[in-house]
Amino acid sequence: MSATEVIEEIKRLQPEERAKVFAFLADHQSKFVEGEPVHYMDTAKAKSISAQIFSEHAELFRKLAR
């Protein structure tokens, strides 16, 4: 079975079954994707860090915006 056929089969699944496939893939991402798995930072932490960076380097960002 080709990847295209597998994708088409997944598209035909009921939403509950499709969700199981996506959960499985998410849980096993590092085994299926070459390189490092994608990691996500907590939104509040990301906002805090970005605010600190923009504050500390405000002049640089103003120059870059020109």
Buried (B, 14 or more C-beta within 10 A) or exposed (E): EEEEEEEEEEEEEEEEEEEEEEEEEEEEEEEEEEEEEEEEEEEEEEEEEEEEEEEEEEEEEEEEEE
